[in-house]
Amino acid sequence: MPRMFRVLGFWTLVIGLMALAGDMYTMALLFFFQTAAFVILGYMNLSERAYILLFWGYMILSFTGFTYWSFFQMDI
């Protein structure tokens, strides 16, 4: 499970670099922050249960934020 958090860190780094190349600086900074968080969590060697709870918390937070942003903030 710690290895999967490092894999998530790699992919968020790739997405952040693509966003940086596309001049989307806010999105790039958001993904670089996620990269740092995933890599740090990946090297903490927590229990399997802790990693699953952290991932569920991340998914709930990200889906709630995405839904809020797409529903209330974006123009149609």
Secondary structure by P-SEA (a helix, b strand, c coil): caaaaaaaaaaaaaaaaaaaaacaaaaaaaaaaaaaaaaaaaaccccaaaaaaaaaaaaaaaaaaaaaaacccccc
